[in-house]
Amino acid sequence: MAASRRSGSTTAPSTPPQRYLCVHGHFYQPPRENPWLETVELQESAAPYHDWNERITSECYAPNGASRIVNHDRQIIRIVNNYARMSFNFGPTLLSWLEDFAPRTYRMIQDADQASAALYSNHGSALAQVYNHIIMPLASERDARTQIRWGIADFEHRFGRKPEGMWLAETAVSRSVLDLLAQERIQFTILAPHQAARIRRIAAPGKEPEPWHETPDSSVDTTRPYLVRLDNGRSITVFFYDGPASRAIAFEGLLNDGETFARRLTSSFNPDKPASEPQLAHVATDGESYGHHHKHGEMALSYALNWVKDNHLAQLTNYGEFLEKFPPTWEAEVAENTSWSCAHGVERWRSDCGCNGGKPGWNQRWRTPLREALDLLRDRTAPLAEAVAKPLLKDLWAARDAYIHVILDRSSDNLDRFFAAHATHTLTSAERITVFELLELQRHTQLMYTSCGWFFDDISGIETMQIIAYAGRVIQLATKLFTDSALFTDPTFILSATTLEADFLRVLATAESNDPNAGNGAEVYGRFVNAGRLDLESVGAHYAISSIFRSYPDAGAIFCFDVHRHSYDVFTSGRGRFAVGRATLCSRITEECEDICFAVLHLGDQNLSAAVKRFAPGDADAWETFITNARNSIRHANLPELIRFIDGYFDSSLYSLASLFADEQHRILQSILNQTLSEVEHSLIRIYEEHATLLDFLAEANVTAPPALAVTAGFAINASLRRSLEADAFDSTEIARLLRRADVDHVTLDSDLLSYTADKRMKRAMVRLEAAAEQQAPQNISILNETLAIAESLRTLPMEVNLWQAQNIWNDLLRRSDATYWSREWREGFRKVGLALNISVEDLVIDLGVRAF
């Protein structure tokens, strides 16, 4: 078995003179977090994954960090970190999610920037991005500055350096936006070729400038950089990417073959240019093209870049390195208010321009009132926020720009530094809460402009509902902050705050959905936002109900809230359970806290009700009396009396399982359903097995099985296969038997679910093997043999199994420092596991930038 070998450390052979290649990927997902919980909740459309972030990470973001190049036998011969060799940007909100939920992938991205700097003359390949992907030409100047400053600060926090370039959402651009980038010392950005208005050669000092040349129909020469002159002597460089090649990547199947991809990339060079003139062939697409939109697209990218390099067709580079080597000799002016994804400029994000997903008969007239409603919120809350902030903050807008550092690090020391820099005095606890609520209001006024809210076909789409939810959070905070007459002497301010939601909804009501069931924007708001709006009492209800089904420590957390439990008791009567307790809830975002008491009555399955209310110190005696009465009612199994005591003490609306946050509700309902589903599965499997011989006879006689038996067979075999794959005691013989039965009985296998289950089972086996490698005890050889048996069995499944994670663990084990001490028997078994995982173990090369964990 060959030892792991690294490439990238030797000097590459000379390449054709002055020909350079750069592939840029814009990796981005819209923020999907619940505005009140600061977490992405279950998205059933992403099944079998929890949500779309998790699914696309599995299909794209993670594979690009350890992409495979395979030989003609489809065995892996090279593992590369694509990010280290391409140019890329990640949306800051996506990076925040990756840091928390996919830390390995997150570190691969960080590693790639460092590795690319080693490859490309100390220029990292990562670019910054405007913070939450708003359409910059449509933003107010104040918001545009915040987007740039937040994007820069987030980049510096994650990559440990200042960004050279910045990606504009949808490449939406204007001269004023470029000037704002230049003011923040951004050196370059990337635009589509049709966004070049006119160009000319930069005049030598003392020479008259040449005439401008118009560049209609994307006719700009994309192989060179261009200087854009701005106000007060400022300037910025623009790279106009190769449009046809980029479209072929995104929409024309160019990623179906790596060599074809490579040939297309290098065809962009102009053969008529002198060899001494540097040329940059470069493309830019959504990064999700490489693996999510196009399965195995990341492998096509790896192969193409490797093929170009090995055949000396061009020198791989990134924009920062190319710009340092070859400063612009031409200048350009950009087409005002244009983007890469709207033929009408930036109208896709404010009008019914005709750019859409192509649903016949639908219109996007809703885009205009949606933007008008959000502009109303922003503009009405700004003076109110300034008035509240005046005695607390030196400058509200400077504090907002600096608030990104709090978003990134909410440690007490960092909060103290923030207040030392921006508060007018040492703030009280109540004043700190007010400041945090003001700044959270401002954060959500940024999030509500996320571009995806306008991009798709209808106002009832999930992306649009998401930005409307952010607007709902703005309204909730504004209602709390701006309706206190003690804070305002001007009655018009009070009136403006009290009518804010009604005025917002009046405009939103004119945004008609194409779906008659959705109604209009105001109705979408009523169903989606009002139903999801939370306060601390709602959080308390979730805590109380979920405590029936799971154990909580005395000091714990629920999403972005800390919970300190003061008391908790559970009483039982038959199947019934009754829980009572007291707790303090505190938001980690705003520092707002509330003491609550609660009671929960669970009568089995979904039959549950709960009551919650604020607890004040003066309530202690009444609370103890309630607990005593409740305990006596439970002891005597007098549930009607118990319910009367609950109603009498709490005197508030009741909560049920439907009140739980989505993830916990799903988990609890799943646990309730599991027993029922297990019984159904057992029954159907038994029925199938009892009639299996009859199905065999029908198959031999070419008689179609009755639908009832066919459905039963399909369910039974798929369920049995899933169970066998999940089982701790893996039985490859049973799996082989079930696969034969599926073939004989013409059962359609649930490929997606079984592939997902097999992937998780192989990963589990490799994690166990990883632990066994710590000690070379005799029993660990049996674990190695079991792992090999699982890997070989999974190869027989009639669907593709994603072994990416299992292969990574194998590679990590190979690269461990103690691998040289493995016994001969262990090494031979480990080699066989690698072969079973489709790794050409004798030929494997690991590129620079691929992390071992």
TAHUQUI-V574671 format. One record per backbone hydrogen bond with DSSP energy under -0.5 kcal/mol. NH is the residue of the N-H (numbers start at 1). CO is the residue of the C=O. E is the energy in kcal/mol with one decimal. If there is no record, write none. Layout:
nh | co | e
NH | CO | E
NH | CO | E
This chain:
nh | co | e
5 | 844 | -0.7
7 | 846 | -1.0
16 | 312 | -1.2
19 | 16 | -1.3
20 | 18 | -0.6
20 | 279 | -2.6
21 | 315 | -2.1
22 | 281 | -2.4
24 | 22 | -0.5
24 | 283 | -2.7
25 | 87 | -2.2
26 | 285 | -2.6
27 | 25 | -0.9
27 | 89 | -2.8
28 | 26 | -0.6
34 | 39 | -3.0
37 | 34 | -0.5
38 | 34 | -2.8
41 | 39 | -0.6
43 | 50 | -2.9
44 | 42 | -0.5
46 | 43 | -2.1
47 | 44 | -1.7
49 | 46 | -1.9
55 | 51 | -2.2
56 | 52 | -2.8
57 | 53 | -2.0
58 | 54 | -2.0
59 | 55 | -1.9
60 | 56 | -2.5
61 | 56 | -1.3
62 | 57 | -2.7
63 | 57 | -0.5
64 | 60 | -2.1
65 | 61 | -0.5
65 | 62 | -1.5
66 | 62 | -0.6
66 | 63 | -1.0
67 | 64 | -0.5
67 | 80 | -2.9
69 | 78 | -2.3
71 | 75 | -2.4
74 | 71 | -2.0
76 | 838 | -3.0
77 | 69 | -3.0
78 | 69 | -1.5
79 | 845 | -2.4
80 | 67 | -2.5
82 | 64 | -2.0
82 | 80 | -0.9
83 | 64 | -0.7
84 | 81 | -1.4
85 | 81 | -0.6
85 | 82 | -1.5
86 | 82 | -1.5
87 | 23 | -3.2
88 | 125 | -1.9
89 | 25 | -2.0
90 | 127 | -0.6
91 | 27 | -1.9
92 | 131 | -0.5
93 | 131 | -0.7
95 | 91 | -2.4
96 | 92 | -2.2
97 | 93 | -1.5
98 | 94 | -2.7
99 | 95 | -2.6
100 | 96 | -1.3
101 | 97 | -2.9
102 | 98 | -2.3
106 | 102 | -2.3
107 | 103 | -2.3
108 | 104 | -2.0
109 | 105 | -1.9
110 | 106 | -1.9
111 | 107 | -3.1
112 | 108 | -2.1
113 | 109 | -1.5
114 | 110 | -1.5
115 | 111 | -2.9
116 | 112 | -2.9
117 | 113 | -1.5
118 | 114 | -1.4
119 | 115 | -1.4
120 | 116 | -2.8
122 | 117 | -2.9
123 | 120 | -1.3
124 | 122 | -0.6
127 | 88 | -2.4
128 | 165 | -2.4
130 | 167 | -1.8
131 | 147 | -1.5
133 | 130 | -1.3
135 | 449 | -0.5
136 | 134 | -1.1
138 | 135 | -1.4
139 | 136 | -1.4
144 | 140 | -2.8
145 | 141 | -2.3
146 | 142 | -2.0
147 | 143 | -2.6
148 | 144 | -2.1
149 | 145 | -3.0
150 | 146 | -3.1
151 | 147 | -2.0
152 | 148 | -2.5
153 | 149 | -2.6
154 | 150 | -2.6
155 | 151 | -2.0
156 | 152 | -2.6
157 | 153 | -2.1
158 | 154 | -1.8
159 | 155 | -3.0
160 | 156 | -1.6
166 | 188 | -1.7
167 | 128 | -3.0
171 | 168 | -2.8
172 | 169 | -2.5
173 | 338 | -2.3
178 | 174 | -2.1
179 | 175 | -2.1
180 | 176 | -1.8
181 | 177 | -2.0
182 | 178 | -2.5
183 | 179 | -2.2
184 | 180 | -1.1
184 | 181 | -0.6
185 | 182 | -1.9
186 | 181 | -2.2
187 | 164 | -2.6
188 | 164 | -1.2
189 | 237 | -1.7
191 | 239 | -2.5
195 | 192 | -1.8
196 | 193 | -1.6
197 | 195 | -0.6
197 | 333 | -2.9
198 | 333 | -1.3
199 | 213 | -2.5
200 | 331 | -2.0
202 | 329 | -2.7
207 | 204 | -2.5
210 | 201 | -0.6
213 | 199 | -3.0
214 | 212 | -0.5
215 | 197 | -1.7
218 | 215 | -0.6
219 | 216 | -1.0
222 | 220 | -0.8
224 | 221 | -0.7
226 | 238 | -2.1
227 | 330 | -2.3
228 | 236 | -3.1
229 | 227 | -0.6
230 | 234 | -3.2
233 | 230 | -0.7
234 | 231 | -2.4
236 | 228 | -1.8
237 | 187 | -2.6
238 | 226 | -3.1
239 | 189 | -2.1
240 | 238 | -0.6
241 | 191 | -2.3
241 | 239 | -0.7
242 | 282 | -2.7
243 | 241 | -0.8
246 | 242 | -1.8
247 | 243 | -2.6
248 | 244 | -2.1
249 | 245 | -1.7
250 | 246 | -2.2
251 | 247 | -3.2
252 | 247 | -0.7
252 | 248 | -1.1
254 | 248 | -2.0
256 | 253 | -1.8
257 | 254 | -0.9
261 | 257 | -2.1
262 | 258 | -2.4
263 | 259 | -2.6
264 | 260 | -2.1
265 | 261 | -2.2
266 | 262 | -2.1
267 | 263 | -0.9
268 | 265 | -1.1
269 | 266 | -1.0
271 | 269 | -0.8
273 | 270 | -1.4
277 | 274 | -1.8
278 | 276 | -0.6
279 | 18 | -2.9
280 | 223 | -1.9
281 | 20 | -2.9
281 | 279 | -0.6
282 | 280 | -0.6
283 | 22 | -1.4
285 | 24 | -1.6
287 | 26 | -2.5
288 | 26 | -0.5
289 | 286 | -1.9
290 | 287 | -2.0
291 | 289 | -1.8
291 | 294 | -1.0
292 | 288 | -1.6
293 | 288 | -2.6
294 | 288 | -0.6
294 | 289 | -0.7
297 | 294 | -2.4
299 | 296 | -0.7
300 | 296 | -1.5
301 | 297 | -2.0
302 | 298 | -2.2
303 | 299 | -2.6
304 | 300 | -2.6
305 | 301 | -2.5
306 | 302 | -2.2
307 | 303 | -2.9
308 | 304 | -2.5
309 | 305 | -2.1
310 | 306 | -3.1
311 | 307 | -2.0
312 | 309 | -1.4
313 | 308 | -2.3
314 | 308 | -0.7
315 | 19 | -2.6
316 | 314 | -0.6
317 | 21 | -2.2
322 | 318 | -2.4
323 | 319 | -2.6
324 | 320 | -1.9
325 | 321 | -2.3
326 | 322 | -2.8
330 | 225 | -0.6
331 | 200 | -3.2
332 | 227 | -2.5
333 | 198 | -2.2
335 | 195 | -3.0
336 | 334 | -0.5
337 | 173 | -0.8
338 | 173 | -1.3
338 | 335 | -0.6
339 | 342 | -0.5
340 | 170 | -2.6
341 | 170 | -0.5
345 | 342 | -1.3
346 | 344 | -0.8
349 | 346 | -1.4
350 | 347 | -2.3
351 | 347 | -2.7
353 | 351 | -1.7
356 | 354 | -0.6
360 | 358 | -0.6
362 | 359 | -1.8
367 | 364 | -1.6
368 | 365 | -0.8
369 | 365 | -0.7
370 | 366 | -1.8
371 | 367 | -2.1
372 | 368 | -2.4
373 | 369 | -2.6
374 | 370 | -2.1
375 | 371 | -2.7
376 | 372 | -2.1
377 | 373 | -1.9
378 | 374 | -2.6
379 | 375 | -2.8
380 | 376 | -2.5
381 | 377 | -2.2
382 | 378 | -1.4
383 | 379 | -0.7
384 | 380 | -0.7
385 | 381 | -2.9
386 | 382 | -2.2
387 | 383 | -2.0
388 | 384 | -2.1
389 | 385 | -2.5
390 | 386 | -1.5
392 | 389 | -1.8
393 | 389 | -3.2
394 | 422 | -2.9
399 | 395 | -2.4
400 | 396 | -2.3
401 | 397 | -2.1
402 | 398 | -1.9
403 | 399 | -1.1
403 | 400 | -0.7
404 | 401 | -0.7
405 | 402 | -1.7
406 | 403 | -0.9
407 | 403 | -2.4
408 | 404 | -2.0
409 | 405 | -0.9
415 | 411 | -2.3
416 | 412 | -2.3
417 | 413 | -2.0
418 | 414 | -2.2
419 | 415 | -2.5
420 | 416 | -2.3
421 | 417 | -1.6
422 | 418 | -1.8
423 | 419 | -2.5
424 | 392 | -2.2
427 | 425 | -0.6
432 | 428 | -2.5
433 | 429 | -2.0
434 | 430 | -2.0
435 | 431 | -2.4
436 | 432 | -2.8
437 | 433 | -2.6
438 | 434 | -2.4
439 | 435 | -2.5
440 | 436 | -2.5
441 | 437 | -2.2
442 | 438 | -1.9
443 | 439 | -2.4
444 | 440 | -2.3
445 | 441 | -1.5
446 | 442 | -1.2
447 | 443 | -2.2
448 | 444 | -1.9
449 | 446 | -1.7
450 | 447 | -1.8
451 | 133 | -2.7
453 | 450 | -1.9
454 | 451 | -2.1
455 | 451 | -0.9
456 | 452 | -0.8
461 | 458 | -1.6
465 | 461 | -2.7
466 | 462 | -1.7
467 | 463 | -1.4
468 | 464 | -2.1
469 | 465 | -2.0
470 | 466 | -1.7
471 | 467 | -1.8
472 | 468 | -2.0
473 | 469 | -1.9
474 | 470 | -1.9
475 | 471 | -2.4
476 | 472 | -2.3
477 | 473 | -2.4
478 | 474 | -2.7
479 | 475 | -2.7
480 | 476 | -1.7
481 | 477 | -2.6
482 | 478 | -3.0
483 | 479 | -0.6
485 | 483 | -0.8
487 | 484 | -1.9
488 | 484 | -0.5
488 | 485 | -0.6
491 | 489 | -0.7
493 | 490 | -1.3
494 | 490 | -1.1
495 | 491 | -2.4
496 | 492 | -2.4
497 | 493 | -2.1
498 | 494 | -2.6
499 | 495 | -1.7
500 | 497 | -1.0
503 | 499 | -2.8
504 | 500 | -2.4
505 | 501 | -2.6
506 | 502 | -1.9
507 | 503 | -1.5
508 | 504 | -2.4
509 | 505 | -2.1
510 | 507 | -1.5
511 | 508 | -1.9
512 | 510 | -1.2
513 | 519 | -2.6
516 | 514 | -0.7
518 | 515 | -1.6
519 | 515 | -1.3
520 | 518 | -0.6
521 | 508 | -0.9
521 | 511 | -1.9
524 | 520 | -2.4
525 | 521 | -2.4
526 | 522 | -2.3
527 | 523 | -2.4
528 | 524 | -2.9
529 | 524 | -0.6
529 | 525 | -1.4
530 | 525 | -1.9
532 | 528 | -0.9
533 | 529 | -1.4
539 | 535 | -1.8
540 | 536 | -2.3
541 | 537 | -2.1
542 | 538 | -2.1
543 | 539 | -2.5
544 | 540 | -2.6
545 | 541 | -2.6
546 | 542 | -2.6
547 | 543 | -1.5
548 | 545 | -1.5
549 | 546 | -1.2
550 | 546 | -1.3
556 | 563 | -2.8
558 | 561 | -2.7
561 | 558 | -1.9
562 | 586 | -3.0
563 | 556 | -2.7
564 | 584 | -2.5
565 | 554 | -3.9
565 | 563 | -0.6
566 | 582 | -2.4
567 | 582 | -1.6
569 | 580 | -2.7
571 | 578 | -3.1
573 | 576 | -2.5
576 | 573 | -2.1
577 | 602 | -2.7
578 | 571 | -3.2
579 | 600 | -2.6
580 | 569 | -2.4
581 | 598 | -1.9
582 | 567 | -1.7
583 | 596 | -2.1
584 | 564 | -2.6
585 | 594 | -2.8
586 | 562 | -2.4
587 | 592 | -2.8
588 | 560 | -2.7
589 | 560 | -0.5
591 | 587 | -1.6
594 | 585 | -2.4
596 | 583 | -3.0
597 | 613 | -2.3
598 | 581 | -2.4
599 | 611 | -2.1
600 | 579 | -2.8
601 | 609 | -2.9
602 | 577 | -3.1
602 | 600 | -0.5
603 | 601 | -0.5
603 | 607 | -3.0
607 | 604 | -2.2
608 | 606 | -1.3
609 | 601 | -2.1
610 | 655 | -2.3
611 | 599 | -2.5
613 | 597 | -1.9
615 | 595 | -2.7
619 | 616 | -2.6
620 | 617 | -1.3
623 | 619 | -2.5
624 | 620 | -2.2
625 | 621 | -2.2
626 | 622 | -2.3
627 | 623 | -2.4
628 | 624 | -2.3
629 | 625 | -2.5
630 | 626 | -2.9
631 | 627 | -2.6
632 | 628 | -2.1
633 | 629 | -2.2
634 | 630 | -2.3
635 | 631 | -2.4
636 | 632 | -1.7
637 | 634 | -1.5
638 | 633 | -3.1
639 | 637 | -1.2
642 | 638 | -2.0
643 | 639 | -2.6
644 | 640 | -1.9
645 | 641 | -2.2
646 | 642 | -2.3
647 | 643 | -2.6
648 | 644 | -2.5
649 | 645 | -2.5
650 | 646 | -2.5
651 | 646 | -0.5
651 | 647 | -1.6
655 | 610 | -3.1
659 | 656 | -2.1
660 | 657 | -1.6
665 | 661 | -2.8
666 | 662 | -2.5
667 | 663 | -2.4
668 | 664 | -2.7
669 | 665 | -2.6
670 | 666 | -2.4
671 | 667 | -2.0
672 | 668 | -2.2
673 | 669 | -2.6
674 | 670 | -2.2
675 | 671 | -0.7
676 | 672 | -0.6
677 | 673 | -3.3
678 | 674 | -2.8
679 | 675 | -2.0
680 | 676 | -2.2
681 | 677 | -2.9
682 | 678 | -2.6
683 | 679 | -2.1
684 | 680 | -2.6
685 | 681 | -2.8
686 | 682 | -2.3
687 | 683 | -2.5
688 | 684 | -2.6
689 | 685 | -2.7
690 | 686 | -2.2
691 | 687 | -1.1
691 | 688 | -0.7
692 | 689 | -0.8
695 | 691 | -2.0
696 | 692 | -2.2
697 | 693 | -2.2
698 | 694 | -2.4
699 | 695 | -2.3
700 | 696 | -2.4
701 | 697 | -2.0
702 | 699 | -1.3
703 | 698 | -3.0
710 | 706 | -2.6
711 | 707 | -2.9
712 | 708 | -2.0
713 | 709 | -2.6
714 | 710 | -2.4
715 | 711 | -2.6
716 | 712 | -2.8
717 | 713 | -2.7
718 | 714 | -2.0
719 | 715 | -2.6
720 | 716 | -2.6
721 | 717 | -2.6
722 | 718 | -2.4
723 | 719 | -2.5
724 | 720 | -2.5
725 | 721 | -2.4
726 | 722 | -2.0
727 | 723 | -1.6
730 | 728 | -1.2
732 | 730 | -0.6
735 | 731 | -1.8
736 | 732 | -2.3
737 | 733 | -2.1
738 | 734 | -2.4
739 | 735 | -2.2
740 | 736 | -1.9
741 | 737 | -2.3
742 | 738 | -2.5
743 | 739 | -1.8
744 | 740 | -2.6
745 | 741 | -2.9
746 | 743 | -0.9
747 | 742 | -2.7
749 | 747 | -0.6
751 | 749 | -1.8
754 | 750 | -2.8
755 | 751 | -2.7
756 | 752 | -2.2
757 | 753 | -2.6
758 | 754 | -2.6
759 | 755 | -2.4
760 | 756 | -2.1
761 | 757 | -2.2
762 | 758 | -2.6
763 | 759 | -2.2
764 | 760 | -2.2
765 | 761 | -2.1
766 | 762 | -2.2
767 | 763 | -2.4
768 | 764 | -2.1
769 | 765 | -2.1
770 | 766 | -2.5
771 | 767 | -1.8
772 | 768 | -2.0
773 | 769 | -1.8
774 | 771 | -1.2
775 | 772 | -1.2
777 | 775 | -1.4
780 | 777 | -1.6
781 | 777 | -0.6
781 | 778 | -1.3
782 | 778 | -0.7
783 | 779 | -1.0
784 | 780 | -2.0
785 | 781 | -2.4
786 | 782 | -2.4
787 | 783 | -2.4
788 | 784 | -2.2
789 | 785 | -2.3
790 | 786 | -2.3
791 | 787 | -2.5
792 | 788 | -2.6
793 | 789 | -2.1
794 | 790 | -2.5
795 | 791 | -1.1
796 | 793 | -1.6
797 | 794 | -1.4
799 | 797 | -0.6
803 | 801 | -1.1
807 | 803 | -3.0
808 | 804 | -2.0
809 | 805 | -2.0
810 | 806 | -2.2
811 | 807 | -2.5
812 | 808 | -2.7
813 | 809 | -2.5
814 | 810 | -2.1
815 | 811 | -1.6
816 | 813 | -1.2
819 | 816 | -1.6
820 | 817 | -0.6
821 | 818 | -1.7
822 | 819 | -1.6
827 | 823 | -2.7
828 | 824 | -2.3
829 | 825 | -2.2
830 | 826 | -2.8
831 | 827 | -2.2
832 | 828 | -1.8
833 | 829 | -2.0
834 | 830 | -2.2
835 | 831 | -2.1
836 | 832 | -2.4
837 | 833 | -1.5
838 | 835 | -1.7
839 | 834 | -2.3
840 | 76 | -2.3
840 | 838 | -0.5
841 | 839 | -1.7
843 | 840 | -1.6
844 | 840 | -1.0
845 | 77 | -1.6
846 | 5 | -4.0
847 | 79 | -2.9
847 | 845 | -0.5
848 | 7 | -0.8
850 | 847 | -1.5
851 | 849 | -0.7
